[in-house]
Amino acid sequence: MFWSILERYALKPVAGSARYSSVPHENGATKSETTPETPRGLPLLGLTPFLARDRTHFVDRLLRDFGPTVFLEKQPGVGNIMFSSDPAIVDEVLVHRSSKFIKSKHYRKVLPLTGKGSLLLEGESWRTRRKIIGPLFHPSHLNALTKVVAKVVKKYAEREFAPRAGEAFDISKHFNRLTLEVVCEAILGNWATDEEKTKLSQALDQSLSKIEPLFYPKFLSLPGTERRIKKDLEKAAKIIDDISRGIFHRVTLQPHVDNDFVSDFVHGKDGKEGADVESFCSEFKTLVFAGHETTSNALSWMWWCVFHPQNGGVLKSLQAEAAQVPDSPTMADLRKLAVLQNVISETLRIFPSVPSISRDATEDMNIGGWSIKKDDMIVIPIISLHRKGDIWKQPMKFSPHRFEEKARHGNYLPFSKGPRNCVGSGFATMEMLIIVSTLLNQFQFELIPDQHPQEEVHVTMKPSPGIFVRLKNKSSAFH
């Protein structure tokens, strides 16, 4: 009630920003000759409290009430910030003028956990690093990993799922552990011990849930909160760093093993120079941090969509398709899974694992009629773009068939777009294809009735408190 009253006051429309003019931008004319209205905010605090409390859903409301682009000036603790789900502006920022933007400064708050990997590097440093890691995610390399991933998934299913037949449990927790095991095995192979993999899992679990408060303005947090969280993150980062350095030195002592992810990374592949210890450790932390949490969340939301009683037809089609997948699939086998590919795409449309991305301008410019100054932050709320009714018919309806139409894909960016798109998207998709087809072949799932998962954002977006299911073993499973 209290927040509702404040929100009604803060969202009262007032005269728009002087930053807007009807000057067309380079790749398309502006749509309005009048200055869009803007919310007035709270005295002294602006809209900062609402952005800190639930930025994803508050921004979605802003864009519904005030149009596809909202510019907020001088927000306490934030500065100038523009939110836009206008496809033309999104393309300007991520594609056409991507070189004039850098990752927003608040991303650096997770630096202790991610390291200076390709996620945070800019300019020539980023291009050099991308050239090193890019070949590791080439389809030819992914083909060598499919059997590894399939083996990990089947082993986990035998150990963790089969004994739970008849039980009700939160499958999202298992997807979190499973995807971490997949990433560790596919990337690390035999280079890491079981003890090291366990320590990695524990360090990540302890740190991911603590990240979100770092993105709040300091004046909205209790004294010492940021210092305490950073200290915890640094402890987790040290564990991950110690493990990655140990692995690097083990690999350097051995001859190059072709088509081994770590060996290719350290020694170099296809004539390209390998990584030094600092580059390896930074990318290792980035891959482990980003490479399992996003996939885990996507799988959890997928289970919510596919096994919902309203979507029985989708489930039957998936089960029929999964039955054709061999125990050790190749990339050629996975490319035949058209229904599952569309299910993954539709899940990530409604529930993008990363609901928004942001960039800081490196110079003054005009985009879409808006005068952007150096250091202004541009936030692209992917979730709002994916749920726009003028782009997607019945946007909240789970309808994988819509992805049989290729024309809309320019407004679809679960892995971002442009030069800074996610380098691991192919691996993530391959991993999900194998996990879903394997589990559907071995088990029958049903959602526990009367659950209403909420969208909880901690950098990524996960279902809270989880997705609760009951499973039964299929008669042929594990025989």
VOGU-3710 file (C-alpha; in Angstrom, 3 decimals, decimal comma):
1> mfwsilerya> 0,000/0,000/0,000  2,815/2,389/0,982  4,756/1,729/-2,212  1,603/1,974/-4,323  0,879/5,458/-2,991  4,458/6,590/-3,608  4,450/5,076/-7,074  1,219/6,840/-8,088  2,736/10,155/-7,002  6,096/9,529/-8,685
11> lkpvagsary> 4,573/8,427/-11,992  2,452/11,513/-12,527  3,361/12,816/-16,016  5,169/16,142/-16,321  6,730/18,043/-19,214  9,301/15,976/-21,051  13,061/16,291/-21,051  14,808/19,076/-22,932  17,068/16,319/-24,234  14,465/15,433/-26,868
21> ssvphengat> 14,115/17,099/-30,275  12,571/16,084/-33,571  16,000/15,782/-35,222  16,138/12,449/-37,070  18,943/10,018/-36,276  21,181/8,413/-38,849  19,270/5,179/-39,393  15,641/6,341/-39,291  13,396/9,300/-38,575  11,914/9,918/-35,156
31> ksettpetpr> 8,293/8,953/-34,637  7,088/12,010/-32,720  7,227/15,729/-33,289  6,294/16,450/-29,657  8,402/16,006/-26,562  7,366/12,806/-24,726  6,179/13,265/-21,159  8,287/11,985/-18,272  7,458/10,871/-14,703  8,019/13,547/-12,061
41> glpllgltpf> 9,581/11,246/-9,440  9,868/11,841/-5,691  11,340/15,030/-4,181  15,141/14,648/-3,775  14,980/10,906/-4,536  13,629/10,881/-8,095  12,767/7,354/-9,213  15,860/5,800/-7,672  14,025/3,981/-4,821  11,735/2,220/-7,311
51> lardrthfvd> 14,616/1,293/-9,604  16,508/-0,165/-6,641  13,481/-2,039/-5,310  12,466/-3,819/-8,534  14,090/-2,261/-11,575  13,000/-4,843/-14,132  9,276/-4,608/-13,525  9,259/-0,903/-12,699  10,972/-0,085/-15,993  8,474/-2,286/-17,802
61> rllrdfgptv> 5,685/-0,147/-16,330  7,536/3,069/-17,217  7,708/2,035/-20,859  4,060/1,033/-20,933  2,944/4,345/-19,408  5,340/6,786/-21,117  6,265/5,183/-24,418  9,126/3,051/-25,764  11,837/5,462/-24,589  12,056/7,244/-21,239
71> flekqpgvgn> 14,885/9,617/-20,331  15,476/10,341/-16,632  17,848/13,153/-15,720  19,975/13,485/-12,604  18,656/10,477/-10,729  20,308/10,397/-7,276  23,085/7,825/-7,152  22,519/6,939/-10,809  22,882/10,061/-12,949  21,331/10,411/-16,401
81> imfssdpaiv> 19,719/7,228/-17,618  17,666/6,346/-20,686  15,479/3,237/-20,945  14,481/2,174/-24,442  12,676/-0,768/-26,013  12,516/1,038/-29,376  14,041/-1,482/-31,846  15,680/1,338/-33,855  17,444/2,705/-30,770  18,414/-0,803/-29,643
91> devlvhrssk> 20,105/-1,376/-33,007  21,858/1,986/-32,818  23,364/1,167/-29,419  24,219/-2,511/-29,912  24,981/-2,675/-33,642  25,366/0,485/-35,742  27,188/2,605/-33,133  28,367/-0,103/-30,755  31,921/1,311/-30,816  30,643/4,515/-29,200
101> fikskhyrkv> 29,371/2,663/-26,118  31,021/0,639/-23,369  29,635/-1,726/-20,754  28,083/0,381/-17,992  30,228/1,086/-14,973  27,958/-0,796/-12,593  29,030/-4,066/-14,267  32,435/-3,506/-12,718  30,941/-4,099/-9,296  31,091/-7,840/-9,987
111> lpltgkgsll> 34,732/-7,599/-11,107  35,990/-9,589/-8,075  33,827/-12,509/-9,175  34,143/-12,363/-12,972  37,687/-11,040/-13,310  38,788/-8,916/-16,268  37,364/-11,332/-18,799  35,758/-10,611/-22,143  32,540/-9,714/-20,322  34,102/-6,471/-19,063
121> legeswrtrr> 37,002/-5,749/-21,411  36,709/-2,971/-23,989  38,369/-1,887/-27,227  41,464/-3,645/-28,492  41,818/-5,705/-25,298  38,359/-7,149/-25,857  39,001/-7,840/-29,568  42,243/-9,662/-28,768  40,592/-11,803/-26,104  37,601/-12,569/-28,336
131> kiigplfhps> 39,955/-13,879/-31,018  41,381/-16,305/-28,466  38,114/-17,658/-27,076  35,978/-17,416/-30,230  37,380/-20,570/-31,902  36,702/-22,560/-28,720  32,971/-22,141/-29,354  33,124/-22,965/-33,064  30,564/-25,609/-34,134  33,358/-28,078/-34,887
141> hlnaltkvva> 34,563/-27,810/-31,293  31,030/-28,043/-29,913  30,561/-31,296/-31,832  33,402/-32,791/-29,812  31,644/-31,784/-26,582  28,186/-33,235/-27,218  29,126/-36,706/-25,970  30,750/-35,195/-22,879  27,627/-33,189/-22,062  25,335/-36,184/-22,691
151> kvvkkyaere> 27,415/-38,364/-20,369  27,293/-35,776/-17,555  23,523/-35,332/-17,920  22,783/-39,065/-17,861  25,059/-39,611/-14,873  23,393/-36,769/-12,956  19,938/-38,078/-13,831  20,804/-41,543/-12,520  22,289/-40,132/-9,321  19,871/-37,328/-8,486
161> faprageafd> 16,583/-37,759/-10,376  15,943/-41,511/-10,479  15,919/-41,954/-6,659  13,328/-39,160/-6,363  10,589/-40,950/-8,264  7,263/-40,007/-6,718  8,732/-37,138/-4,708  7,938/-33,450/-5,043  11,039/-31,271/-5,334  12,373/-27,996/-6,714
171> iskhfnrltl> 13,841/-28,829/-10,100  15,416/-25,373/-10,468  17,974/-26,238/-7,768  18,906/-29,350/-9,704  19,254/-27,442/-12,955  21,640/-25,084/-11,162  23,830/-27,982/-10,031  23,520/-29,898/-13,281  24,513/-26,969/-15,505  27,487/-26,261/-13,249
181> evvceailgn> 28,599/-29,886/-13,547  28,187/-29,675/-17,324  30,231/-26,475/-17,575  32,947/-27,839/-15,290  33,176/-31,152/-17,137  32,931/-29,708/-20,645  35,415/-26,930/-19,967  37,677/-28,485/-17,348  37,412/-32,187/-18,175  39,961/-34,093/-16,132
191> watdeektkl> 42,021/-30,990/-15,406  40,064/-30,294/-12,193  39,542/-32,720/-9,309  36,107/-33,553/-7,917  37,044/-31,598/-4,781  37,857/-28,518/-6,855  34,567/-28,770/-8,749  32,678/-29,001/-5,445  34,485/-25,922/-4,120  33,621/-24,051/-7,323
201> sqaldqslsk> 29,952/-24,889/-6,922  29,886/-23,775/-3,290  31,722/-20,517/-4,023  29,277/-19,611/-6,790  26,192/-20,534/-4,783  27,344/-18,360/-1,890  28,082/-15,332/-4,049  25,350/-15,124/-6,720  22,510/-14,373/-4,305  24,500/-11,502/-2,754
211> ieplfypkfl> 25,289/-9,538/-5,898  22,080/-7,545/-6,435  22,508/-5,036/-3,533  25,788/-3,882/-5,108  23,718/-2,261/-7,867  21,745/-0,122/-5,411  22,864/3,480/-4,816  24,855/3,624/-1,592  22,405/5,951/0,127  19,690/3,264/-0,147
221> slpgterrik> 21,784/0,584/1,572  22,609/0,131/5,225  26,081/1,353/6,214  28,703/-1,259/5,523  26,495/-3,357/3,203  28,592/-2,843/0,092  31,845/-3,423/1,965  30,518/-6,650/3,494  29,250/-7,995/0,159  32,507/-7,149/-1,621
231> kdlekaakii> 34,421/-8,952/1,101  32,287/-12,068/0,614  32,705/-11,863/-3,159  36,460/-11,519/-2,814  36,543/-14,687/-0,692  34,593/-16,584/-3,346  36,757/-15,098/-6,100  39,939/-16,228/-4,347  38,682/-19,804/-4,241  37,875/-19,712/-7,948
241> ddisrgifhr> 41,152/-17,930/-8,759  43,267/-20,435/-6,818  41,593/-23,334/-8,616  41,975/-21,744/-12,061  45,659/-20,955/-11,489  46,298/-24,520/-10,405  44,592/-25,821/-13,541  46,564/-23,434/-15,772  49,893/-24,632/-14,403  48,900/-28,290/-14,760
251> vtlqphvdnd> 47,988/-27,720/-18,399  51,244/-25,904/-19,227  53,191/-28,941/-18,020  51,445/-31,235/-20,514  51,565/-31,375/-24,335  48,732/-29,771/-26,265  45,642/-31,983/-26,477  43,622/-31,071/-29,568  39,872/-30,434/-29,116  40,307/-30,175/-25,363
261> fvsdfvhgkd> 38,779/-26,857/-24,290  41,338/-25,970/-21,615  44,337/-27,239/-23,556  43,244/-25,355/-26,685  42,750/-22,207/-24,605  46,138/-22,380/-22,884  48,282/-23,653/-25,767  46,392/-21,998/-28,630  44,307/-23,478/-31,441  44,565/-23,346/-35,243
271> gkegadvesf> 47,825/-21,431/-35,101  46,486/-18,772/-32,739  48,384/-17,732/-29,645  47,249/-19,235/-26,336  46,300/-17,407/-23,158  48,590/-16,281/-20,370  47,709/-17,103/-16,775  45,846/-13,837/-16,112  43,758/-14,129/-19,290  42,971/-17,758/-18,543
281> csefktlvfa> 41,897/-17,061/-14,963  39,703/-14,118/-15,967  37,944/-16,003/-18,765  37,616/-19,081/-16,585  35,786/-17,048/-13,931  33,576/-15,397/-16,549  32,633/-18,705/-18,183  31,837/-20,444/-14,914  29,967/-17,434/-13,535  27,883/-16,679/-16,616
291> ghettsnals> 27,846/-20,070/-18,283  25,714/-22,012/-15,881  23,420/-19,548/-14,074  21,791/-18,245/-17,259  21,261/-21,744/-18,688  19,926/-23,021/-15,379  17,324/-20,249/-15,220  16,267/-20,853/-18,823  15,686/-24,542/-18,109  13,683/-23,774/-14,981
301> wmwwcvfhpq> 11,363/-21,399/-16,822  11,111/-23,892/-19,668  9,819/-26,560/-17,289  7,234/-24,092/-16,009  6,048/-23,364/-19,557  6,190/-26,834/-21,095  4,611/-28,749/-18,217  1,905/-26,197/-17,557  -1,486/-27,860/-18,160  -2,321/-25,279/-20,825
311> nggvlkslqa> 0,600/-26,416/-22,983  -0,026/-30,157/-23,270  0,179/-30,089/-27,056  3,690/-28,642/-26,938  4,776/-31,337/-24,478  3,519/-34,170/-26,704  5,397/-32,776/-29,695  8,561/-32,440/-27,604  8,334/-35,990/-26,282  7,892/-37,397/-29,783
321> eaaqvpdspt> 10,895/-35,429/-31,039  13,092/-36,314/-28,043  12,429/-40,023/-28,594  14,435/-39,783/-31,847  17,601/-38,509/-30,130  20,358/-41,129/-29,644  22,120/-41,606/-26,294  25,257/-39,851/-27,568  23,970/-37,199/-29,976  26,050/-35,229/-32,441
331> madlrklavl> 25,434/-31,622/-33,439  23,806/-33,009/-36,608  21,306/-34,902/-34,418  20,586/-31,807/-32,346  19,995/-29,614/-35,393  17,003/-31,818/-36,253  15,203/-30,833/-33,030  13,103/-28,062/-34,567  10,326/-28,192/-31,966  12,754/-28,021/-29,056
341> qnvisetlri> 14,709/-25,209/-30,715  11,485/-23,194/-30,910  10,584/-24,043/-27,305  13,973/-22,751/-26,144  13,537/-19,579/-28,185  10,029/-18,938/-26,873  11,093/-19,552/-23,263  13,930/-17,053/-23,612  11,563/-14,570/-25,218  9,130/-14,521/-22,307
351> fpsvpsisrd> 11,730/-15,164/-19,611  15,127/-13,875/-20,824  17,834/-15,082/-18,452  19,376/-11,606/-18,482  16,372/-9,232/-18,477  18,301/-6,058/-19,305  21,682/-4,832/-20,486  23,196/-1,368/-20,244  25,833/0,738/-21,952  27,538/4,072/-21,194
361> atedmniggw> 28,047/6,598/-23,987  31,684/7,520/-24,687  30,812/10,749/-26,524  27,950/13,164/-27,196  25,523/12,065/-29,918  21,891/12,119/-31,067  19,915/8,869/-31,145  16,251/8,686/-32,043  15,799/12,389/-31,394  17,424/12,170/-27,954
371> sikkddmivi> 20,525/14,182/-27,148  22,892/11,739/-25,437  25,855/13,098/-23,496  29,110/11,374/-22,650  28,685/8,993/-19,656  24,884/8,848/-19,973  23,650/5,316/-19,318  21,431/3,579/-21,868  19,469/0,606/-20,514  17,919/-1,866/-22,934
381> piislhrkgd> 15,216/-3,789/-21,080  15,260/-7,004/-23,085  12,246/-8,332/-21,203  10,156/-5,326/-22,256  11,225/-5,636/-25,899  10,378/-9,344/-25,837  6,906/-8,643/-24,437  5,885/-5,729/-26,670  2,378/-6,266/-27,991  3,070/-4,353/-31,216
391> iwkqpmkfsp> 5,860/-6,809/-32,064  4,648/-10,081/-30,594  0,997/-11,158/-30,914  -0,333/-12,168/-27,466  3,124/-11,613/-25,972  2,505/-13,474/-22,691  1,142/-16,565/-24,425  3,638/-19,430/-24,659  3,593/-20,165/-28,379  6,777/-21,773/-29,769
401> hrfeekarhg> 5,226/-21,882/-33,257  5,804/-18,138/-33,578  9,524/-18,852/-34,116  8,765/-20,645/-37,339  8,465/-17,069/-38,680  11,994/-15,695/-39,027  11,056/-12,055/-39,667  10,690/-11,118/-35,994  14,118/-12,256/-34,901  15,622/-8,787/-35,181
411> nylpfskgpr> 13,605/-7,834/-32,107  14,727/-10,902/-30,203  17,981/-10,721/-28,261  18,302/-13,259/-25,414  22,051/-13,365/-26,097  22,296/-9,643/-26,948  23,251/-8,735/-30,532  25,969/-7,014/-32,488  29,716/-7,411/-31,897  29,262/-7,944/-28,148
421> ncvgsgfatm> 26,742/-10,775/-28,434  27,237/-13,795/-26,169  30,134/-15,896/-27,439  28,808/-18,959/-25,592  25,273/-18,939/-27,022  25,956/-21,981/-29,196  27,257/-23,972/-26,241  24,287/-22,945/-24,066  21,805/-23,998/-26,760  23,569/-27,320/-27,332
431> emliivstll> 23,563/-27,957/-23,577  19,824/-27,240/-23,246  18,967/-29,448/-26,221  20,776/-32,384/-24,651  19,452/-31,840/-21,121  15,814/-31,509/-22,180  15,818/-34,420/-24,641  17,618/-36,697/-22,165  15,290/-35,956/-19,263  12,143/-36,254/-21,383
441> nqfqfelipd> 13,275/-39,678/-22,589  13,962/-40,955/-19,079  11,223/-39,397/-16,931  7,661/-38,208/-16,838  7,251/-34,872/-15,042  4,249/-33,018/-13,706  4,061/-29,594/-12,102  2,887/-29,419/-8,509  -0,481/-27,572/-8,660  -1,163/-24,133/-7,225
451> qhpqeevhvt> 2,320/-22,681/-7,484  2,970/-19,173/-8,745  6,690/-18,558/-9,357  7,778/-14,923/-9,250  10,431/-13,308/-11,424  13,376/-12,676/-9,105  16,230/-10,646/-10,557  19,813/-10,946/-9,291  21,552/-9,825/-12,496  19,907/-12,882/-14,045
461> mkpspgifvr> 16,192/-13,680/-13,677  15,156/-16,864/-11,896  11,826/-18,274/-10,671  11,216/-17,762/-6,972  10,860/-19,806/-4,821  11,502/-22,350/-7,570  9,697/-24,746/-9,916  8,284/-27,711/-8,017  7,645/-30,962/-9,862  6,946/-34,637/-9,285
471> lknkssafh> 8,518/-37,249/-11,532  8,097/-40,904/-12,457  10,747/-43,114/-13,994  9,902/-44,411/-17,468  10,081/-48,182/-17,596  13,039/-48,162/-19,990  15,119/-45,599/-18,110  18,663/-46,673/-17,141  18,247/-50,209/-18,539
//
